[in-house]
Amino acid sequence: MADKKQHNKKYNNNNKNADDDFNPRLKKMRKKVCILCSDKSFVLDYKNAEQLKKFVNDKGKILPRRTTGACAKHQRDITAVVKRARHIAILPYSNE
């Protein structure tokens, strides 16, 4: 009985070490920096399909902010430019 109490005490300890919390799958990722904010010479152009392919996946969907690293303001600009390029048939709506 005493062994059981010590065993529970050992594993129910609130003072956890940093080694106990280590999980190799949960690495802290470096925050992505907005390309458009950091590089002032980078200009979005709806006529440049090669540039816009960075912001579209292989199925033709617009990538989210967490993937592109763009800020909210520039993500809205990216969305508008990609939609404009799709409308005039520079980019496809889908790759099926």
Buried (B, 14 or more C-beta within 10 A) or exposed (E): EEEEEEEEEEEEEEEEEEEEEEEEEEEEEEEEEBBBEEEEEEEBEBEEEEBBEEBBEEEBEBBEBEEBBBBEEBBEEBEEBBEBBBEEEBBEEEEE
